[in-house]
């Protein structure tokens, strides 16, 4: 029987002010498309120091919107590290692009510049974009990725679904993930297991005004209401050349990826407490680190830390040599579950999924396999 004090793998933190914020929105006139959405987007922009922010219904939606806004589709090829959630690759495929899976560092699970370079050299295809995944909350060498993107003429999308609140340093810049200093778009998730919970929700930050306008259109079924972009002037304007108030156009297909005011009011309330949430996560990491340092077991070690970032920490990742310990990962997870500790594995390498094996064959990515085989995770 499960322990009554069970610690689930992931657990959100909702307090009275969060509940009150949602209740107040539910009493208001607008439950979607209202001021709560604008407030949430403004708050994210201020936190991550980004020129533009567009809220959406999930991190997955944000990745798909980013692909659309940056013009990725049929005929394009996108590099995706194999250690990531399914959505990172799936959203590019749904957009029509083909995937090149990159290997990762076995000590961190991150795609580094060496792995990106190896992927570029392994194929003769023209690459249109690379997705850089900040796994667990860590970020690696953003300025190097940007330099490589400039050299090879491709775009960079940051999958920062684990990295709200992560700060970083380069030789010339001290930044925060989401500022888009070294990318064209950055995607966040506000799923309940993330640092900030909206129930379901996400957003995209960008430094491109055109991308901002397209993101807003694509999240709203492709609808455009900017008169300067109207193509059918006979329908758009009346006989006095005034804009018809009801008029809109669709130049490209979009979907309903909007985040509601209910979700955004919860998100804004949570964002106000982000420093407190991040501080607690970092404190928990320090406690875990101290425990495993004192355990001093060569077959159990945390993932390697990136030196030039202060992660917001989504998960705590352990690398365990189960063979040397004479026990299976499944058994360890079951024992931990029975004593009240939930764990998970992030992630099964995406290149091993049957869909991608059927499409691209069996990619040889030794770093991804070396990272995956001993992996065990807990969310903060």
Secondary structure as UniProt FT lines:
FT   TURN            4..5
FT   HELIX           16..27
FT   HELIX           35..48
FT   STRAND          52..56
FT   HELIX           59..69
FT   TURN            70..71
FT   TURN            74..75
FT   STRAND          77..81
FT   HELIX           86..94
FT   TURN            95..96
FT   STRAND          98..102
FT   TURN            106..108
FT   HELIX           113..122
FT   STRAND          129..133
FT   HELIX           135..137
FT   HELIX           142..152
FT   STRAND          155..159
FT   TURN            161..162
FT   TURN            164..165
FT   STRAND          167..170
FT   TURN            171..172
FT   STRAND          173..176
FT   TURN            177..178
FT   STRAND          185..189
FT   TURN            192..193
FT   STRAND          202..206
FT   HELIX           209..218
FT   TURN            221..222
FT   STRAND          223..224
FT   HELIX           227..229
FT   HELIX           233..236
FT   TURN            239..240
FT   TURN            245..246
FT   STRAND          249..250
FT   HELIX           261..271
FT   TURN            272..273
FT   HELIX           274..295
FT   TURN            298..299
FT   STRAND          300..302
FT   TURN            307..308
FT   STRAND          309..310
FT   STRAND          315..320
FT   HELIX           322..325
FT   HELIX           329..338
FT   TURN            339..340
FT   HELIX           350..352
FT   HELIX           354..360
FT   HELIX           366..373
FT   STRAND          375..379
//
